[in-house]
């Protein structure tokens, strides 16, 4: 009986953890949907106009989802990697050193 109760308690605690994790994943999507609804309501959109606006609004990237800007050093590294892509071993290392020094 004790094993059964302990197993039940363990399952319930795991279920609550999974539920909390699933709700945390939904938060950004729901907030974006809420923002889109508020904007559509403020613009007094209805029917096909509202559908088109909602589709565009929900598919658009929000702030903070844009890729990070690269530094000049990262740009140089990427260019050198592209040049040395087909080389292997010591030849690649030498090419990378020479490219990065220039």
HELIX and SHEET records of a PDB file:
HELIX    1   1 UNK A    2  UNK A   42  1                                  41    
HELIX    2   2 UNK A   47  UNK A   59  1                                  13    
HELIX    3   3 UNK A   72  UNK A   83  1                                  12    
HELIX    4   4 UNK A   89  UNK A  101  1                                  13    
END                                                                             
